Amino acid sequence: MPTQARKTNAPIGNVVKFPSKLHYEIKTADNLKFMRSLDDESMKLIVTSPPYNLGKAYESRRSQEVYLEEQAATIAEAVRLLHPRGSICWQVGNHVDDGEVFPLDILLYPLFRTHGLMLRNRIIWTFGHGLHCQNRFSGRHETILWFTKGDDYTFNLDPVRVPSKYPEKKHFKGPKRGQLSGNPLGKNPSDVWDIPNVKSNHVEKTDHPCQFPVGLVERLVLSLTDKGDNVLDPYLGVGSSAVAALKNDRNAYGCDSVAEYTAIARKRIEALLAGQLRTRPMNKPVYEPTSREDDE
Ligand SMILES: C[S@@+](CC[C@H](N)C(=O)[O-])C[C@H]1O[C@@H](n2cnc3c(N)ncnc32)[C@H](O)[C@@H]1O
């Protein structure tokens, strides 16, 4: 919970300012319209998961050419809004057409490069649940493309360190002999993140068919922004990015074209501010069922 976050009487849907510095702005709108209302270089982190052009409830399936043109327009606006020391994180999976797989990160990468953005990591997000395929291996990962504008960008590793495998391990020779060899705060979480996706039994599940786990976005918020910075999600869905931002004392901006989703987003934010929103802890270990060999 943000320490100072309290709600004002400002109407829902407008900018809601907290008595201190934190605020959020959630709109039901097409993202180009919403983004054009925001100031140049005002966002420290733009984190999102766009539609994959799969014909889900919230999108109409179109040609790959039209889909990429639409993505290019949103990406261009994101670049305009990006702070010079900021980051863009585009989380995508595959577009699948008649059994043929098109990895969206490969198709979208050139659109970011056109603007001179530099890729810092291609993070693999792996998870346990999904369709069981019959004619190919079941997909159990998606990716996050993390770009910055230049070499001078915010990156805070300590808040996102994860427990080391052998925290007691010590140097066994040399001048540091006997001292701990690893960082006592834990290790770098690496570019492979095993975080459960939000399916039916997940504590964060809402009516949205494909929402982010809050913990996934929290890792990006904590490492790529500082307290008080602005975080934008132009395909906000039910507000997982906004929750991750506000929970960690960052301002949240976002829009979605579906009113039902922004209504849920506002409810989740209100629950967060009331201390009543349940989220899966960011570094909670993934449940591993005991294997058959272990039983024997
Ligand atoms: C993959 S979902 C994002 C879910 C989100 N990450 C969450 O945790 O809820 C993509 C979202 O983009 C929204 N959307 C699609 N086209 C849009 C547009 N042009 N402007 C704004 N939102 C759009 C859809 O309604 C959908 O909720």
PDBQT file of the ligand as one rigid body, heavy atoms in Angstrom, charges set to zero:
ROOT
HETATM    1  C1  LIG A 301      -4.055  -7.954 -23.651  1.00  0.00    +0.000 C 
HETATM    2  S1  LIG A 301      -5.261  -6.900 -23.051  1.00  0.00    +0.000 S 
HETATM    3  C2  LIG A 301      -4.429  -6.026 -21.752  1.00  0.00    +0.000 C 
HETATM    4  C3  LIG A 301      -4.782  -6.519 -20.389  1.00  0.00    +0.000 C 
HETATM    5  C4  LIG A 301      -4.074  -5.786 -19.272  1.00  0.00    +0.000 C 
HETATM    6  N1  LIG A 301      -2.647  -5.986 -19.340  1.00  0.00    +0.000 N 
HETATM    7  C5  LIG A 301      -4.595  -6.221 -17.895  1.00  0.00    +0.000 C 
HETATM    8  O1  LIG A 301      -3.807  -6.653 -17.048  1.00  0.00    +0.000 OA
HETATM    9  O2  LIG A 301      -5.805  -6.163 -17.682  1.00  0.00    +0.000 OA
HETATM   10  C6  LIG A 301      -5.404  -5.689 -24.284  1.00  0.00    +0.000 C 
HETATM   11  C7  LIG A 301      -6.430  -4.617 -23.969  1.00  0.00    +0.000 C 
HETATM   12  O3  LIG A 301      -6.344  -3.587 -24.963  1.00  0.00    +0.000 OA
HETATM   13  C8  LIG A 301      -7.640  -3.008 -25.124  1.00  0.00    +0.000 C 
HETATM   14  N2  LIG A 301      -7.619  -2.279 -26.416  1.00  0.00    +0.000 N 
HETATM   15  C9  LIG A 301      -7.603  -2.808 -27.672  1.00  0.00    +0.000 A 
HETATM   16  N3  LIG A 301      -7.478  -1.835 -28.588  1.00  0.00    +0.000 NA
HETATM   17  C10 LIG A 301      -7.407  -0.657 -27.907  1.00  0.00    +0.000 A 
HETATM   18  C11 LIG A 301      -7.235   0.706 -28.294  1.00  0.00    +0.000 A 
HETATM   19  N4  LIG A 301      -7.135   1.050 -29.580  1.00  0.00    +0.000 N 
HETATM   20  N5  LIG A 301      -7.193   1.647 -27.330  1.00  0.00    +0.000 NA
HETATM   21  C12 LIG A 301      -7.290   1.296 -26.015  1.00  0.00    +0.000 A 
HETATM   22  N6  LIG A 301      -7.433   0.021 -25.593  1.00  0.00    +0.000 NA
HETATM   23  C13 LIG A 301      -7.486  -0.944 -26.524  1.00  0.00    +0.000 A 
HETATM   24  C14 LIG A 301      -8.574  -4.196 -25.021  1.00  0.00    +0.000 C 
HETATM   25  O4  LIG A 301      -9.872  -3.815 -24.649  1.00  0.00    +0.000 OA
HETATM   26  C15 LIG A 301      -7.872  -5.077 -23.958  1.00  0.00    +0.000 C 
HETATM   27  O5  LIG A 301      -8.425  -4.875 -22.682  1.00  0.00    +0.000 OA
ENDROOT
TORSDOF 0
